[in-house]
């Protein structure tokens, strides 16, 4: 089974978000929750000083159960091999929270792990105090990921901006 990747229009939306952030904020460090095959990690690494990628690369929750996660991780590892500013942390979001590989604070977090209400609420709660400027994420998508929308709105209020790939940002 082919491993799904971001579609070109989705990658374009992510790049639009990154360009917006670069034009409006001084961001150096990024934490990414849910890195999958590393496409977004590479985009962050091209634009920011340090990217910490957190993913268990194991079948979890309602996603990933039909894919060979060893293959997904292999694609990620191959994709990031030329980027010395990407730090891979193989763990769940909760388990990674105390990792010695992470800085005490980061400028931005991009939440794109499990796409349900409980997981998004947990990620926001777990990481909010470690982030100094922006909480961002993916899949703010009505009628597809209503749990993501509900969790973001309850925990942070409506996003400041939503991009064409359903990425969102909220200044803190």
HELIX and SHEET records of a PDB file:
HELIX    1   1 UNK A    8  UNK A   24  1                                  17    
HELIX    2   2 UNK A   39  UNK A   47  1                                   9    
HELIX    3   3 UNK A   69  UNK A   80  1                                  12    
HELIX    4   4 UNK A   93  UNK A   96  1                                   4    
HELIX    5   5 UNK A  117  UNK A  127  1                                  11    
HELIX    6   6 UNK A  128  UNK A  130  5                                   3    
HELIX    7   7 UNK A  146  UNK A  156  1                                  11    
SHEET    1   A 7 UNK A  86  UNK A  90  0                                        
SHEET    2   A 7 UNK A  50  UNK A  55  1                                        
SHEET    3   A 7 UNK A  29  UNK A  33  1                                        
SHEET    4   A 7 UNK A 106  UNK A 111  1                                        
SHEET    5   A 7 UNK A 131  UNK A 137  1                                        
SHEET    6   A 7 UNK A 168  UNK A 171 -1                                        
SHEET    7   A 7 UNK A 161  UNK A 162 -1                                        
END                                                                             
